Amino acid sequence: PQLFNTEALKCTLENEYYLGFRYNYAFMPKGILSQLICILHDYIHENSFWKYGVKFKYKNSYALVIENNHDNKNRIEIRVKGPEKSQFLSIIGNEIVRINNSFTNLNVNEEIVCNCEECADSDDPHYFTTETISKFISKQKKHVSCIKSAEQVEINSLIGNYIPKEQMAQYEKNRV
């Protein structure tokens, strides 16, 4: 994987609503994306991979995973679209968490993209940390404010996109 082409391929997800998730690292060890590519190699779409990114396909859904360690950003960004986007994001996310857990004292923040109207159409949407969402849930809040649009975003709609339907049903049941 370290010998992959360093030039980014022209991989995009067509202008369609996607799920966005990212992992921000205080320090990002080398090889996280390479390990992910090796582990999920069966999902690589039409050999669309390079040193800092990969396009995966799962059933009728697509994911673009990009490592960004430039401009003081140490992050892995995931964008998933298609009918199985929640399940596919869960597959990719579980593998990244497993890889992250193989390092000691790794400082990682997880973020969920905002789904308000303004962010849905933006190339630079707002992201909520999972800590922020958890805090609002623990305080039994139903909405969180988007910093960019100042719109109220329903937490259920926000996290419901990221949690497979079975788990979301259990979450709703436990909330009551």
Accessible surface in RSA format (square Angstrom, percent):
REM  Atomic radii and reference values for relative SASA: ProtOr
REM  Chains: A
REM  Algorithm: Lee & Richards
REM  Probe-radius: 1.40
REM  Slices: 20
REM RES _ NUM      All-atoms   Total-Side   Main-Chain    Non-polar    All polar
REM                ABS   REL    ABS   REL    ABS   REL    ABS   REL    ABS   REL
RES PRO A   1    64.30  46.9  50.47  46.0  13.82  50.3  50.47  41.7  13.82  85.9
RES GLN A   2    95.13  53.2  85.32  62.4   9.81  23.4  58.97 125.5  36.16  27.4
RES LEU A   3   177.23  98.7 148.43 106.2  28.79  72.4 152.66 107.2  24.57  66.1
RES PHE A   4    47.08  23.6  37.73  23.4   9.35  24.3  41.97  25.4   5.10  14.6
RES ASN A   5    91.67  63.2  75.13  72.6  16.54  39.8  31.77  76.5  59.90  57.9
RES THR A   6    84.90  60.4  70.86  71.8  14.04  33.5  40.35  54.2  44.55  67.4
RES GLU A   7   128.63  73.8 121.39  91.8   7.24  17.2  42.01  81.3  86.62  70.7
RES ALA A   8    62.66  57.6  46.67  72.0  15.99  36.4  46.67  65.7  15.99  42.4
RES LEU A   9    70.60  39.3  60.16  43.0  10.43  26.2  62.27  43.7   8.33  22.4
RES LYS A  10   204.32  99.7 166.58 102.2  37.73  89.8 124.51 112.1  79.81  85.0
RES CYS A  11    20.92  15.8   6.23   6.9  14.69  34.5   3.43   8.7  17.49  18.9
RES THR A  12    87.62  62.3  83.32  84.5   4.30  10.3  63.24  84.9  24.38  36.8
RES LEU A  13    23.86  13.3   5.33   3.8  18.53  46.6   5.33   3.7  18.53  49.9
RES GLU A  14   105.06  60.3  96.90  73.3   8.15  19.4  65.20 126.1  39.86  32.5
RES ASN A  15   165.56 114.2 124.91 120.7  40.65  97.9  41.11  98.9 124.45 120.3
RES GLU A  16    88.89  51.0  71.22  53.9  17.67  42.1  37.54  72.6  51.35  41.9
RES TYR A  17    81.62  38.1  66.65  37.9  14.97  39.0  72.61  54.6   9.01  11.1
RES TYR A  18    38.18  17.8  35.51  20.2   2.67   7.0  32.69  24.6   5.49   6.8
RES LEU A  19     0.00   0.0   0.00   0.0   0.00   0.0   0.00   0.0   0.00   0.0
RES GLY A  20     0.00   0.0   0.00   N/A   0.00   0.0   0.00   0.0   0.00   0.0
RES PHE A  21    22.11  11.1  22.09  13.7   0.02   0.1  22.09  13.4   0.02   0.1
RES ARG A  22    36.46  15.3  36.46  18.6   0.00   0.0   0.00   0.0  36.46  22.1
RES TYR A  23     4.72   2.2   4.72   2.7   0.00   0.0   0.00   0.0   4.72   5.8
RES ASN A  24    28.24  19.5  27.15  26.2   1.08   2.6  18.28  44.0   9.95   9.6
RES TYR A  25    10.51   4.9   0.00   0.0  10.51  27.3   1.34   1.0   9.17  11.3
RES ALA A  26    74.48  68.5  36.57  56.4  37.91  86.2  49.84  70.2  24.64  65.3
RES PHE A  27   145.23  72.7 143.68  89.0   1.56   4.1 144.12  87.4   1.11   3.2
RES MET A  28    17.03   8.8   2.95   2.0  14.08  33.5   2.95   2.5  14.08  18.7
RES PRO A  29    17.84  13.0  14.35  13.1   3.49  12.7  15.95  13.2   1.88  11.7
RES LYS A  30   182.88  89.2 156.96  96.3  25.92  61.7 115.95 104.4  66.92  71.3
RES GLY A  31    16.11  19.9   0.00   N/A  16.11  19.9  10.75  29.5   5.37  12.0
RES ILE A  32     0.19   0.1   0.19   0.1   0.00   0.0   0.19   0.1   0.00   0.0
RES LEU A  33     1.22   0.7   1.15   0.8   0.07   0.2   1.19   0.8   0.03   0.1
RES SER A  34    15.47  13.1  14.38  19.2   1.09   2.5   7.13  15.2   8.34  11.7
RES GLN A  35    69.90  39.1  66.25  48.4   3.65   8.7  31.46  67.0  38.43  29.1
RES LEU A  36     0.22   0.1   0.22   0.2   0.00   0.0   0.22   0.2   0.00   0.0
RES ILE A  37     5.59   3.2   5.59   4.2   0.00   0.0   5.59   4.0   0.00   0.0
RES CYS A  38    64.89  49.1  53.38  59.5  11.51  27.1  28.14  71.3  36.75  39.6
RES ILE A  39    65.69  37.4  39.70  29.6  25.98  62.6  47.04  33.9  18.65  50.6
RES LEU A  40     8.51   4.7   7.69   5.5   0.82   2.1   8.51   6.0   0.00   0.0
RES HIS A  41   106.45  58.2  96.69  67.2   9.76  25.0  74.27  76.5  32.18  37.4
RES ASP A  42   122.58  85.9  88.67  88.3  33.91  80.2  31.84  74.9  90.74  90.5
RES TYR A  43    63.49  29.6  61.06  34.7   2.44   6.3  32.78  24.6  30.71  37.9
RES ILE A  44    38.35  21.8  17.46  13.0  20.88  50.3  17.46  12.6  20.88  56.7
RES HIS A  45    31.26  17.1  28.93  20.1   2.32   5.9  15.61  16.1  15.65  18.2
RES GLU A  46   142.10  81.6 107.08  81.0  35.02  83.4  50.65  98.0  91.45  74.7
RES ASN A  47   120.97  83.4 106.11 102.5  14.86  35.8  21.18  51.0  99.79  96.5
RES SER A  48    15.89  13.4  14.80  19.7   1.09   2.5   1.09   2.3  14.80  20.7
RES PHE A  49    57.85  28.9  49.06  30.4   8.79  22.9  49.06  29.7   8.79  25.2
RES TRP A  50     8.99   3.6   8.77   4.2   0.23   0.5   5.83   3.1   3.16   5.1
RES LYS A  51    57.61  28.1  51.33  31.5   6.28  15.0  13.34  12.0  44.27  47.2
RES TYR A  52    58.59  27.4  58.59  33.3   0.00   0.0  29.76  22.4  28.84  35.5
RES GLY A  53     0.00   0.0   0.00   N/A   0.00   0.0   0.00   0.0   0.00   0.0
RES VAL A  54     0.00   0.0   0.00   0.0   0.00   0.0   0.00   0.0   0.00   0.0
RES LYS A  55    28.39  13.9  28.39  17.4   0.00   0.0   2.57   2.3  25.82  27.5
RES PHE A  56     0.00   0.0   0.00   0.0   0.00   0.0   0.00   0.0   0.00   0.0
RES LYS A  57    78.20  38.1  70.79  43.4   7.40  17.6  23.41  21.1  54.79  58.4
RES TYR A  58    37.56  17.5  35.70  20.3   1.85   4.8  17.29  13.0  20.26  25.0
RES LYS A  59   133.63  65.2 104.57  64.2  29.06  69.2  72.71  65.4  60.93  64.9
RES ASN A  60   100.32  69.2  90.90  87.8   9.42  22.7  15.18  36.5  85.14  82.3
RES SER A  61     0.00   0.0   0.00   0.0   0.00   0.0   0.00   0.0   0.00   0.0
RES TYR A  62    50.12  23.4  50.12  28.5   0.00   0.0  24.84  18.7  25.28  31.2
RES ALA A  63     0.00   0.0   0.00   0.0   0.00   0.0   0.00   0.0   0.00   0.0
RES LEU A  64    15.69   8.7  14.11  10.1   1.58   4.0  14.11   9.9   1.58   4.2
RES VAL A  65     0.00   0.0   0.00   0.0   0.00   0.0   0.00   0.0   0.00   0.0
RES ILE A  66    62.96  35.8  62.96  46.9   0.00   0.0  62.96  45.3   0.00   0.0
RES GLU A  67    22.42  12.9  19.05  14.4   3.38   8.0   0.55   1.1  21.87  17.9
RES ASN A  68    32.56  22.5  31.80  30.7   0.77   1.8   4.58  11.0  27.99  27.1
RES ASN A  69    58.58  40.4  36.40  35.2  22.18  53.4   5.74  13.8  52.84  51.1
RES HIS A  70   105.04  57.4 100.07  69.6   4.97  12.7  73.25  75.5  31.78  37.0
RES ASP A  71   126.54  88.6  93.67  93.2  32.87  77.7  32.26  75.9  94.27  94.0
RES ASN A  72   158.24 109.1 119.51 115.5  38.73  93.3  34.19  82.3 124.05 119.9
RES LYS A  73    86.65  42.3  82.20  50.4   4.46  10.6  38.94  35.0  47.72  50.8
RES ASN A  74    45.95  31.7  39.87  38.5   6.08  14.6   0.04   0.1  45.91  44.4
RES ARG A  75    36.71  15.4  36.71  18.7   0.00   0.0   0.00   0.0  36.71  22.3
RES ILE A  76     0.13   0.1   0.13   0.1   0.00   0.0   0.13   0.1   0.00   0.0
RES GLU A  77    36.35  20.9  35.56  26.9   0.78   1.9   8.20  15.9  28.15  23.0
RES ILE A  78     0.44   0.2   0.03   0.0   0.41   1.0   0.03   0.0   0.41   1.1
RES ARG A  79    72.00  30.2  72.00  36.7   0.00   0.0  13.12  17.9  58.89  35.7
RES VAL A  80     0.00   0.0   0.00   0.0   0.00   0.0   0.00   0.0   0.00   0.0
RES LYS A  81    22.99  11.2  22.99  14.1   0.00   0.0   2.94   2.6  20.05  21.4
RES GLY A  82     9.53  11.8   0.00   N/A   9.53  11.8   8.97  24.6   0.57   1.3
RES PRO A  83   104.34  76.0  63.71  58.1  40.64 147.7  77.03  63.6  27.31 169.7
RES GLU A  84    28.42  16.3  28.42  21.5   0.00   0.0  12.90  24.9  15.53  12.7
RES LYS A  85    48.87  23.8  48.87  30.0   0.00   0.0  21.17  19.1  27.70  29.5
RES SER A  86    19.94  16.9  19.28  25.7   0.67   1.5   7.62  16.2  12.32  17.3
RES GLN A  87    75.44  42.2  73.52  53.7   1.93   4.6  28.53  60.7  46.91  35.6
RES PHE A  88     0.00   0.0   0.00   0.0   0.00   0.0   0.00   0.0   0.00   0.0
RES LEU A  89     9.28   5.2   8.52   6.1   0.75   1.9   8.52   6.0   0.75   2.0
RES SER A  90    34.53  29.2  24.88  33.2   9.65  22.2  15.60  33.2  18.93  26.5
RES ILE A  91    47.83  27.2  44.13  32.9   3.70   8.9  47.23  34.0   0.60   1.6
RES ILE A  92     0.00   0.0   0.00   0.0   0.00   0.0   0.00   0.0   0.00   0.0
RES GLY A  93     9.60  11.8   0.00   N/A   9.60  11.8   9.60  26.3   0.00   0.0
RES ASN A  94    96.82  66.8  89.70  86.7   7.13  17.2  23.45  56.4  73.38  70.9
RES GLU A  95    37.35  21.4  37.23  28.2   0.12   0.3   0.70   1.4  36.65  29.9
RES ILE A  96     0.00   0.0   0.00   0.0   0.00   0.0   0.00   0.0   0.00   0.0
RES VAL A  97    55.92  36.8  55.73  50.5   0.19   0.5  55.92  48.6   0.00   0.0
RES ARG A  98   134.95  56.7 128.29  65.4   6.66  15.9  67.02  91.6  67.92  41.2
RES ILE A  99     3.34   1.9   1.35   1.0   1.99   4.8   3.34   2.4   0.00   0.0
RES ASN A 100    12.87   8.9  10.64  10.3   2.24   5.4   7.98  19.2   4.89   4.7
RES ASN A 101   112.69  77.7  84.40  81.6  28.29  68.1  27.14  65.3  85.54  82.7
RES SER A 102    81.43  68.8  41.21  55.0  40.22  92.7  47.81 101.8  33.62  47.1
RES PHE A 103    60.97  30.5  48.37  30.0  12.59  32.8  51.53  31.2   9.43  27.0
RES THR A 104   124.70  88.7 101.52 102.9  23.18  55.2  75.92 102.0  48.78  73.7
RES ASN A 105   155.15 107.0 111.08 107.3  44.07 106.1  40.26  96.9 114.89 111.0
RES LEU A 106    38.96  21.7  11.61   8.3  27.35  68.8  13.34   9.4  25.62  68.9
RES ASN A 107    91.60  63.2  82.60  79.8   9.00  21.7  27.27  65.6  64.33  62.2
RES VAL A 108    38.98  25.6  13.32  12.1  25.66  61.8  13.38  11.6  25.60  69.4
RES ASN A 109    70.23  48.4  67.04  64.8   3.20   7.7   8.07  19.4  62.16  60.1
RES GLU A 110    56.01  32.2  51.54  39.0   4.47  10.6   9.55  18.5  46.46  37.9
RES GLU A 111    21.28  12.2  21.28  16.1   0.00   0.0   0.00   0.0  21.28  17.4
RES ILE A 112     9.50   5.4   9.50   7.1   0.00   0.0   9.50   6.8   0.00   0.0
RES VAL A 113     7.22   4.7   6.85   6.2   0.36   0.9   6.85   6.0   0.36   1.0
RES CYS A 114     2.86   2.2   0.00   0.0   2.86   6.7   0.00   0.0   2.86   3.1
RES ASN A 115    34.47  23.8  16.32  15.8  18.15  43.7   4.82  11.6  29.65  28.7
RES CYS A 116     9.00   6.8   0.92   1.0   8.07  19.0   9.00  22.8   0.00   0.0
RES GLU A 117   139.53  80.1 133.58 101.1   5.95  14.2  49.86  96.4  89.67  73.2
RES GLU A 118    91.52  52.5  80.10  60.6  11.43  27.2  39.25  75.9  52.27  42.7
RES CYS A 119     4.18   3.2   0.61   0.7   3.57   8.4   0.07   0.2   4.11   4.4
RES ALA A 120    49.58  45.6  20.43  31.5  29.15  66.3  27.03  38.1  22.55  59.7
RES ASP A 121   130.54  91.4  94.40  94.0  36.14  85.5  33.51  78.9  97.03  96.8
RES SER A 122    36.20  30.6  21.41  28.6  14.79  34.1  16.88  35.9  19.32  27.1
RES ASP A 123   141.64  99.2 119.29 118.7  22.35  52.8  37.84  89.0 103.80 103.5
RES ASP A 124    95.46  66.9  93.68  93.2   1.78   4.2  32.27  76.0  63.18  63.0
RES PRO A 125     7.88   5.7   3.27   3.0   4.61  16.7   3.27   2.7   4.61  28.6
RES HIS A 126    31.91  17.4  29.86  20.8   2.05   5.3  19.35  19.9  12.56  14.6
RES TYR A 127    17.07   8.0   5.67   3.2  11.40  29.7   4.28   3.2  12.80  15.8
RES PHE A 128     6.92   3.5   4.66   2.9   2.26   5.9   6.92   4.2   0.00   0.0
RES THR A 129    42.85  30.5  41.29  41.9   1.57   3.7  38.80  52.1   4.06   6.1
RES THR A 130    39.47  28.1  38.48  39.0   0.99   2.4  25.47  34.2  14.00  21.2
RES GLU A 131   128.42  73.7 119.91  90.7   8.51  20.3  49.49  95.7  78.94  64.4
RES THR A 132    48.31  34.4  45.21  45.8   3.10   7.4  23.88  32.1  24.43  36.9
RES ILE A 133     5.75   3.3   5.75   4.3   0.00   0.0   5.75   4.1   0.00   0.0
RES SER A 134    65.83  55.6  60.47  80.7   5.36  12.3  32.11  68.4  33.72  47.2
RES LYS A 135   132.52  64.7 126.74  77.8   5.78  13.8  75.03  67.5  57.49  61.2
RES PHE A 136    60.66  30.3  59.63  36.9   1.03   2.7  60.66  36.8   0.00   0.0
RES ILE A 137    49.41  28.1  42.23  31.5   7.17  17.3  43.60  31.4   5.81  15.8
RES SER A 138    84.26  71.2  49.62  66.2  34.64  79.8  50.52 107.6  33.74  47.3
RES LYS A 139   137.11  66.9 116.80  71.7  20.30  48.3  65.49  58.9  71.62  76.3
RES GLN A 140   150.37  84.1 131.68  96.2  18.69  44.5  37.60  80.0 112.77  85.5
RES LYS A 141   108.98  53.2 105.87  65.0   3.10   7.4  51.11  46.0  57.86  61.6
RES LYS A 142   131.66  64.2 125.53  77.0   6.12  14.6  79.64  71.7  52.02  55.4
RES HIS A 143    82.77  45.2  75.12  52.2   7.65  19.6  41.82  43.1  40.95  47.7
RES VAL A 144     5.32   3.5   4.47   4.0   0.85   2.0   5.32   4.6   0.00   0.0
RES SER A 145    50.02  42.3  43.33  57.8   6.69  15.4  27.14  57.8  22.88  32.1
RES CYS A 146     1.53   1.2   0.00   0.0   1.53   3.6   0.00   0.0   1.53   1.7
RES ILE A 147   135.54  77.1 111.49  83.1  24.05  58.0 115.35  83.1  20.18  54.8
RES LYS A 148    93.29  45.5  62.72  38.5  30.57  72.8  56.20  50.6  37.09  39.5
RES SER A 149    23.19  19.6   0.90   1.2  22.29  51.3   3.41   7.3  19.78  27.7
RES ALA A 150    83.15  76.5  59.59  92.0  23.56  53.6  62.62  88.2  20.53  54.4
RES GLU A 151    70.08  40.2  63.91  48.4   6.17  14.7  35.09  67.9  34.99  28.6
RES GLN A 152   112.46  62.9  86.00  62.9  26.46  63.0  50.26 107.0  62.20  47.2
RES VAL A 153     6.58   4.3   3.09   2.8   3.49   8.4   6.58   5.7   0.00   0.0
RES GLU A 154    82.14  47.2  78.13  59.1   4.01   9.6  14.27  27.6  67.88  55.4
RES ILE A 155     0.11   0.1   0.11   0.1   0.00   0.0   0.11   0.1   0.00   0.0
RES ASN A 156    37.43  25.8  33.83  32.7   3.60   8.7  10.70  25.8  26.72  25.8
RES SER A 157    50.23  42.4  38.35  51.2  11.88  27.4  42.79  91.1   7.44  10.4
RES LEU A 158     0.23   0.1   0.23   0.2   0.00   0.0   0.23   0.2   0.00   0.0
RES ILE A 159    11.08   6.3  11.08   8.3   0.00   0.0  11.08   8.0   0.00   0.0
RES GLY A 160    24.61  30.4   0.00   N/A  24.61  30.4  10.51  28.8  14.10  31.6
RES ASN A 161    39.40  27.2  34.48  33.3   4.91  11.8   4.52  10.9  34.88  33.7
RES TYR A 162    22.33  10.4  11.62   6.6  10.71  27.9  11.30   8.5  11.03  13.6
RES ILE A 163    45.77  26.0  44.01  32.8   1.77   4.3  44.46  32.0   1.31   3.6
RES PRO A 164    19.58  14.3  18.76  17.1   0.82   3.0  19.58  16.2   0.00   0.0
RES LYS A 165   171.69  83.8 164.34 100.8   7.35  17.5 109.55  98.6  62.14  66.2
RES GLU A 166   134.22  77.1 119.75  90.6  14.46  34.4  74.19 143.5  60.03  49.0
RES GLN A 167   107.64  60.2 101.07  73.9   6.57  15.6  35.50  75.6  72.13  54.7
RES MET A 168    25.33  13.1  25.33  16.8   0.00   0.0  25.33  21.5   0.00   0.0
RES ALA A 169    63.90  58.8  51.25  79.1  12.65  28.8  58.74  82.7   5.16  13.7
RES GLN A 170    91.92  51.4  89.70  65.6   2.21   5.3  40.24  85.7  51.68  39.2
RES TYR A 171    40.46  18.9  34.76  19.8   5.70  14.8  39.79  29.9   0.67   0.8
RES GLU A 172    63.99  36.7  62.80  47.5   1.18   2.8  36.73  71.0  27.26  22.3
RES LYS A 173   149.45  72.9 129.74  79.6  19.71  46.9  86.84  78.2  62.61  66.7
RES ASN A 174   105.55  72.8  75.41  72.9  30.14  72.6  30.14  72.5  75.41  72.9
RES ARG A 175    78.45  32.9  44.31  22.6  34.15  81.3  26.38  36.0  52.08  31.6
RES VAL A 176   165.52 108.9 108.59  98.3  56.94 137.2 133.32 115.8  32.20  87.3
END  Absolute sums over single chains surface
CHAIN  1 A    10338.2       8588.7       1749.5       5193.3       5144.9
END  Absolute sums over all chains
TOTAL         10338.2       8588.7       1749.5       5193.3       5144.9
